[in-house]
Amino acid sequence: MTASLERKLIRWVHILLSIPVVGYIYGPVAQIPNAAAAVKWVFFPIIVLSGFWLWKGYWFKKKYKNLVK
């Protein structure tokens, strides 16, 4: 997988999973228990991790390569 394709995929995952968070903040998602739990425990952590990967992915890859050696 090329670096540009990786960034595009992670960016779209980041954007698409942010939609339920917006619904949680501004919409009725917070009143639906299963949806609220999904936003809190699934979507939000994935959004945070994908954001870190988009921001510092090269750093994580470099540290991983040094760790594996």
MOPAC internal coordinates of N, CA, C and O (Angstrom, degrees):
PM7 1SCF
backbone

  N    0.0000 0     0.00 0     0.00 0    0    0    0
  C    1.4435 1     0.00 0     0.00 0    1    0    0
  C    1.5283 1   107.84 1     0.00 0    2    1    0
  O    1.2310 1   121.13 1   -49.38 1    3    2    1
  N    1.3027 1   115.45 1   130.62 1    3    2    1
  C    1.4583 1   119.34 1   179.72 1    5    3    2
  C    1.5247 1   110.00 1   -76.02 1    6    5    3
  O    1.2310 1   121.16 1   -18.81 1    7    6    5
  N    1.3142 1   115.38 1   161.19 1    7    6    5
  C    1.4620 1   120.46 1  -178.13 1    9    7    6
  C    1.5248 1   111.46 1   -64.24 1   10    9    7
  O    1.2310 1   120.25 1   141.36 1   11   10    9
  N    1.3273 1   117.12 1   -38.64 1   11   10    9
  C    1.4667 1   118.99 1  -179.04 1   13   11   10
  C    1.5261 1   111.27 1   -68.44 1   14   13   11
  O    1.2310 1   119.92 1   141.26 1   15   14   13
  N    1.3236 1   117.75 1   -38.74 1   15   14   13
  C    1.4649 1   120.43 1   177.39 1   17   15   14
  C    1.5262 1   110.69 1   -66.12 1   18   17   15
  O    1.2310 1   120.57 1   140.06 1   19   18   17
  N    1.3158 1   116.52 1   -39.94 1   19   18   17
  C    1.4651 1   120.73 1   177.57 1   21   19   18
  C    1.5230 1   110.88 1   -60.62 1   22   21   19
  O    1.2310 1   120.32 1   133.99 1   23   22   21
  N    1.3314 1   117.00 1   -46.01 1   23   22   21
  C    1.4639 1   120.85 1   178.92 1   25   23   22
  C    1.5183 1   111.44 1   -62.54 1   26   25   23
  O    1.2310 1   120.29 1   137.83 1   27   26   25
  N    1.3345 1   117.05 1   -42.17 1   27   26   25
  C    1.4659 1   120.23 1   179.66 1   29   27   26
  C    1.5221 1   111.44 1   -62.31 1   30   29   27
  O    1.2310 1   120.37 1   134.65 1   31   30   29
  N    1.3282 1   116.89 1   -45.35 1   31   30   29
  C    1.4614 1   120.29 1  -179.86 1   33   31   30
  C    1.5246 1   111.65 1   -63.51 1   34   33   31
  O    1.2310 1   120.72 1   133.74 1   35   34   33
  N    1.3133 1   116.22 1   -46.26 1   35   34   33
  C    1.4637 1   119.68 1  -179.40 1   37   35   34
  C    1.5202 1   110.48 1   -66.32 1   38   37   35
  O    1.2310 1   120.12 1   142.12 1   39   38   37
  N    1.3223 1   117.38 1   -37.88 1   39   38   37
  C    1.4628 1   120.55 1   178.19 1   41   39   38
  C    1.5232 1   111.02 1   -62.20 1   42   41   39
  O    1.2310 1   120.09 1   136.76 1   43   42   41
  N    1.3443 1   117.44 1   -43.24 1   43   42   41
  C    1.4659 1   120.29 1   179.94 1   45   43   42
  C    1.5211 1   111.71 1   -68.66 1   46   45   43
  O    1.2310 1   120.00 1   141.98 1   47   46   45
  N    1.3118 1   117.60 1   -38.02 1   47   46   45
  C    1.4697 1   119.91 1   174.50 1   49   47   46
  C    1.5178 1   109.47 1   -60.95 1   50   49   47
  O    1.2310 1   120.46 1   135.57 1   51   50   49
  N    1.3206 1   116.73 1   -44.43 1   51   50   49
  C    1.4593 1   122.53 1   179.48 1   53   51   50
  C    1.5332 1   110.79 1   -59.67 1   54   53   51
  O    1.2310 1   120.44 1   133.65 1   55   54   53
  N    1.3145 1   116.76 1   -46.35 1   55   54   53
  C    1.4686 1   121.10 1  -178.53 1   57   55   54
  C    1.5260 1   111.28 1   -68.39 1   58   57   55
  O    1.2310 1   120.03 1   132.98 1   59   58   57
  N    1.3250 1   117.55 1   -47.02 1   59   58   57
  C    1.4657 1   120.42 1  -176.27 1   61   59   58
  C    1.5255 1   112.37 1   -66.93 1   62   61   59
  O    1.2310 1   119.89 1   143.09 1   63   62   61
  N    1.3147 1   117.82 1   -36.91 1   63   62   61
  C    1.4609 1   119.39 1   178.67 1   65   63   62
  C    1.5253 1   112.45 1   -77.38 1   66   65   63
  O    1.2310 1   120.04 1   168.48 1   67   66   65
  N    1.3268 1   117.52 1   -11.52 1   67   66   65
  C    1.4618 1   120.43 1   175.67 1   69   67   66
  C    1.5217 1   112.16 1   -77.40 1   70   69   67
  O    1.2310 1   120.07 1   159.24 1   71   70   69
  N    1.3134 1   117.48 1   -20.76 1   71   70   69
  C    1.4674 1   120.82 1  -178.95 1   73   71   70
  C    1.5297 1   111.65 1   -61.03 1   74   73   71
  O    1.2310 1   118.56 1   132.96 1   75   74   73
  N    1.3440 1   120.35 1   -47.04 1   75   74   73
  C    1.4697 1   118.45 1   177.18 1   77   75   74
  C    1.5307 1   113.46 1   -63.61 1   78   77   75
  O    1.2310 1   119.90 1   150.90 1   79   78   77
  N    1.3209 1   117.79 1   -29.10 1   79   78   77
  C    1.4635 1   119.99 1   177.74 1   81   79   78
  C    1.5234 1   110.07 1   -67.29 1   82   81   79
  O    1.2310 1   120.57 1   140.15 1   83   82   81
  N    1.3272 1   116.51 1   -39.85 1   83   82   81
  C    1.4679 1   120.11 1   175.70 1   85   83   82
  C    1.5260 1   109.56 1   -62.61 1   86   85   83
  O    1.2310 1   120.20 1   138.89 1   87   86   85
  N    1.3299 1   117.22 1   -41.11 1   87   86   85
  C    1.4612 1   120.87 1   176.03 1   89   87   86
  C    1.5132 1   112.00 1   -63.99 1   90   89   87
  O    1.2310 1   120.13 1   145.91 1   91   90   89
  N    1.3133 1   117.35 1   -34.09 1   91   90   89
  C    1.4626 1   121.35 1   177.86 1   93   91   90
  C    1.5254 1   110.56 1   -66.88 1   94   93   91
  O    1.2310 1   120.49 1   139.75 1   95   94   93
  N    1.3205 1   116.67 1   -40.25 1   95   94   93
  C    1.4649 1   120.62 1  -177.26 1   97   95   94
  C    1.5241 1   111.42 1   -77.46 1   98   97   95
  O    1.2310 1   119.97 1   132.32 1   99   98   97
  N    1.3305 1   117.66 1   -47.68 1   99   98   97
  C    1.4573 1   121.34 1  -171.72 1  101   99   98
  C    1.5224 1   114.21 1  -104.61 1  102  101   99
  O    1.2310 1   119.58 1   169.62 1  103  102  101
  N    1.3042 1   118.40 1   -10.38 1  103  102  101
  C    1.4553 1   120.32 1  -174.30 1  105  103  102
  C    1.5134 1   112.77 1  -120.02 1  106  105  103
  O    1.2310 1   121.27 1    16.89 1  107  106  105
  N    1.3146 1   115.17 1  -163.11 1  107  106  105
  C    1.4634 1   120.28 1  -175.60 1  109  107  106
  C    1.5302 1   114.39 1   -87.19 1  110  109  107
  O    1.2310 1   119.67 1  -172.08 1  111  110  109
  N    1.3073 1   118.23 1     7.92 1  111  110  109
  C    1.4668 1   120.50 1  -175.84 1  113  111  110
  C    1.5259 1   111.28 1   -63.45 1  114  113  111
  O    1.2310 1   119.74 1   148.65 1  115  114  113
  N    1.3146 1   118.10 1   -31.35 1  115  114  113
  C    1.4640 1   121.21 1  -178.37 1  117  115  114
  C    1.5244 1   112.00 1   -65.34 1  118  117  115
  O    1.2310 1   119.75 1   155.53 1  119  118  117
  N    1.3404 1   118.09 1   -24.47 1  119  118  117
  C    1.4606 1   120.80 1  -179.85 1  121  119  118
  C    1.5300 1   112.70 1   -86.22 1  122  121  119
  O    1.2310 1   119.26 1   170.82 1  123  122  121
  N    1.3168 1   119.02 1    -9.18 1  123  122  121
  C    1.4603 1   122.65 1   179.01 1  125  123  122
  C    1.5316 1   106.85 1   -97.85 1  126  125  123
  O    1.2310 1   119.73 1   -69.55 1  127  126  125
  N    1.3395 1   118.12 1   110.45 1  127  126  125
  C    1.4769 1   119.88 1  -171.32 1  129  127  126
  C    1.5323 1   114.76 1   -58.19 1  130  129  127
  O    1.2310 1   119.75 1   134.76 1  131  130  129
  N    1.3180 1   118.08 1   -45.24 1  131  130  129
  C    1.4699 1   119.30 1  -178.81 1  133  131  130
  C    1.5245 1   111.52 1   -66.47 1  134  133  131
  O    1.2310 1   120.56 1   139.30 1  135  134  133
  N    1.3171 1   116.54 1   -40.70 1  135  134  133
  C    1.4633 1   120.17 1   179.32 1  137  135  134
  C    1.5262 1   110.88 1   -67.78 1  138  137  135
  O    1.2310 1   120.42 1   139.93 1  139  138  137
  N    1.3274 1   116.80 1   -40.07 1  139  138  137
  C    1.4625 1   119.96 1   178.90 1  141  139  138
  C    1.5262 1   110.79 1   -63.78 1  142  141  139
  O    1.2310 1   120.44 1   139.07 1  143  142  141
  N    1.3237 1   116.77 1   -40.93 1  143  142  141
  C    1.4681 1   119.90 1   178.34 1  145  143  142
  C    1.5237 1   110.97 1   -65.35 1  146  145  143
  O    1.2310 1   120.22 1   140.67 1  147  146  145
  N    1.3263 1   117.19 1   -39.33 1  147  146  145
  C    1.4665 1   120.31 1   178.70 1  149  147  146
  C    1.5233 1   110.82 1   -63.71 1  150  149  147
  O    1.2310 1   120.59 1   138.71 1  151  150  149
  N    1.3238 1   116.48 1   -41.29 1  151  150  149
  C    1.4694 1   119.62 1   179.53 1  153  151  150
  C    1.5218 1   110.12 1   -65.37 1  154  153  151
  O    1.2310 1   120.48 1   134.97 1  155  154  153
  N    1.3281 1   116.69 1   -45.03 1  155  154  153
  C    1.4646 1   120.41 1  -176.52 1  157  155  154
  C    1.5243 1   113.17 1   -69.25 1  158  157  155
  O    1.2310 1   120.07 1   138.01 1  159  158  157
  N    1.3281 1   117.47 1   -41.99 1  159  158  157
  C    1.4577 1   120.59 1  -168.55 1  161  159  158
  C    1.5208 1   114.79 1  -105.85 1  162  161  159
  O    1.2310 1   119.67 1   169.18 1  163  162  161
  N    1.3375 1   118.24 1   -10.82 1  163  162  161
  C    1.4632 1   120.19 1   179.81 1  165  163  162
  C    1.5266 1   110.71 1  -120.49 1  166  165  163
  O    1.2310 1   120.65 1   118.44 1  167  166  165
  N    1.3318 1   116.37 1   -61.56 1  167  166  165
  C    1.4608 1   120.11 1  -172.65 1  169  167  166
  C    1.5239 1   112.64 1   -66.21 1  170  169  167
  O    1.2310 1   120.15 1   131.59 1  171  170  169
  N    1.3282 1   117.31 1   -48.41 1  171  170  169
  C    1.4628 1   119.48 1  -175.89 1  173  171  170
  C    1.5320 1   112.73 1   -62.95 1  174  173  171
  O    1.2310 1   118.76 1   134.27 1  175  174  173
  N    1.3455 1   119.97 1   -45.73 1  175  174  173
  C    1.4769 1   117.97 1   176.77 1  177  175  174
  C    1.5292 1   113.52 1   -61.51 1  178  177  175
  O    1.2310 1   120.13 1   143.12 1  179  178  177
  N    1.3350 1   117.36 1   -36.88 1  179  178  177
  C    1.4663 1   119.52 1   177.59 1  181  179  178
  C    1.5259 1   110.37 1   -66.16 1  182  181  179
  O    1.2310 1   120.24 1   141.68 1  183  182  181
  N    1.3235 1   117.15 1   -38.32 1  183  182  181
  C    1.4671 1   120.94 1   177.77 1  185  183  182
  C    1.5297 1   110.16 1   -63.04 1  186  185  183
  O    1.2310 1   120.45 1   136.07 1  187  186  185
  N    1.3202 1   116.75 1   -43.93 1  187  186  185
  C    1.4696 1   120.38 1   179.57 1  189  187  186
  C    1.5297 1   110.66 1   -63.16 1  190  189  187
  O    1.2310 1   120.39 1   133.13 1  191  190  189
  N    1.3299 1   116.86 1   -46.87 1  191  190  189
  C    1.4657 1   119.94 1  -179.75 1  193  191  190
  C    1.5257 1   112.22 1   -64.76 1  194  193  191
  O    1.2310 1   120.29 1   139.77 1  195  194  193
  N    1.3274 1   117.05 1   -40.23 1  195  194  193
  C    1.4657 1   118.58 1   178.59 1  197  195  194
  C    1.5243 1   110.87 1   -68.27 1  198  197  195
  O    1.2310 1   120.09 1   145.62 1  199  198  197
  N    1.3205 1   117.44 1   -34.38 1  199  198  197
  C    1.4640 1   120.19 1   175.61 1  201  199  198
  C    1.5165 1   112.08 1   -64.01 1  202  201  199
  O    1.2310 1   120.81 1   136.03 1  203  202  201
  N    1.3407 1   116.05 1   -43.97 1  203  202  201
  C    1.4614 1   119.16 1   175.81 1  205  203  202
  C    1.5204 1   111.10 1   -62.25 1  206  205  203
  O    1.2310 1   120.48 1   140.27 1  207  206  205
  N    1.3351 1   116.68 1   -39.73 1  207  206  205
  C    1.4628 1   120.01 1  -179.14 1  209  207  206
  C    1.5315 1   110.64 1   -66.20 1  210  209  207
  O    1.2310 1   120.13 1   140.46 1  211  210  209
  N    1.3351 1   117.35 1   -39.54 1  211  210  209
  C    1.4635 1   119.93 1   177.69 1  213  211  210
  C    1.5269 1   110.87 1   -67.24 1  214  213  211
  O    1.2310 1   120.62 1   143.83 1  215  214  213
  N    1.3240 1   116.41 1   -36.17 1  215  214  213
  C    1.4546 1   121.24 1  -176.48 1  217  215  214
  C    1.5284 1   111.61 1   -79.35 1  218  217  215
  O    1.2310 1   120.37 1   131.13 1  219  218  217
  N    1.3306 1   116.89 1   -48.87 1  219  218  217
  C    1.4578 1   121.29 1  -171.92 1  221  219  218
  C    1.5240 1   112.85 1  -124.72 1  222  221  219
  O    1.2310 1   119.74 1  -150.29 1  223  222  221
  N    1.3188 1   118.09 1    29.71 1  223  222  221
  C    1.4567 1   121.05 1  -177.84 1  225  223  222
  C    1.5146 1   113.35 1   -59.64 1  226  225  223
  O    1.2310 1   120.66 1   139.32 1  227  226  225
  N    1.3229 1   116.35 1   -40.68 1  227  226  225
  C    1.4647 1   119.73 1   179.47 1  229  227  226
  C    1.5217 1   110.85 1   -62.06 1  230  229  227
  O    1.2310 1   120.11 1   142.48 1  231  230  229
  N    1.3289 1   117.39 1   -37.52 1  231  230  229
  C    1.4585 1   121.91 1  -179.87 1  233  231  230
  C    1.5305 1   110.57 1   -66.86 1  234  233  231
  O    1.2310 1   120.61 1   135.68 1  235  234  233
  N    1.3464 1   116.44 1   -44.32 1  235  234  233
  C    1.4683 1   120.48 1   177.99 1  237  235  234
  C    1.5256 1   111.06 1   -62.07 1  238  237  235
  O    1.2310 1   120.56 1   137.86 1  239  238  237
  N    1.3260 1   116.53 1   -42.14 1  239  238  237
  C    1.4683 1   120.20 1   179.26 1  241  239  238
  C    1.5233 1   110.97 1   -63.64 1  242  241  239
  O    1.2310 1   120.51 1   139.04 1  243  242  241
  N    1.3301 1   116.64 1   -40.96 1  243  242  241
  C    1.4593 1   120.91 1   179.70 1  245  243  242
  C    1.5284 1   110.58 1   -64.59 1  246  245  243
  O    1.2310 1   120.30 1   136.32 1  247  246  245
  N    1.3212 1   117.03 1   -43.68 1  247  246  245
  C    1.4687 1   120.79 1   178.73 1  249  247  246
  C    1.5248 1   111.02 1   -65.09 1  250  249  247
  O    1.2310 1   120.47 1   141.63 1  251  250  249
  N    1.3263 1   116.72 1   -38.37 1  251  250  249
  C    1.4615 1   120.55 1   179.40 1  253  251  250
  C    1.5283 1   111.14 1   -65.80 1  254  253  251
  O    1.2310 1   120.66 1   138.84 1  255  254  253
  N    1.3291 1   116.34 1   -41.16 1  255  254  253
  C    1.4696 1   119.67 1   178.32 1  257  255  254
  C    1.5230 1   110.93 1   -63.28 1  258  257  255
  O    1.2310 1   120.20 1   139.39 1  259  258  257
  N    1.3324 1   117.23 1   -40.61 1  259  258  257
  C    1.4639 1   120.52 1   178.48 1  261  259  258
  C    1.5231 1   111.17 1   -68.49 1  262  261  259
  O    1.2310 1   120.15 1   146.71 1  263  262  261
  N    1.3145 1   117.32 1   -33.29 1  263  262  261
  C    1.4564 1   121.63 1   179.87 1  265  263  262
  C    1.5229 1   111.55 1   -70.63 1  266  265  263
  O    1.2310 1   120.52 1   142.61 1  267  266  265
  N    1.3254 1   116.61 1   -37.39 1  267  266  265
  C    1.4619 1   121.61 1  -177.98 1  269  267  266
  C    1.5218 1   111.54 1   -72.30 1  270  269  267
  O    1.2310 1   119.95 1   148.13 1  271  270  269
  N    1.3171 1   117.70 1   -31.87 1  271  270  269
  C    1.4791 1   121.37 1  -177.44 1  273  271  270
  C    1.4855 1   113.17 1   -59.80 1  274  273  271
  O    1.2310 1   120.10 1   180.00 1  275  274  273

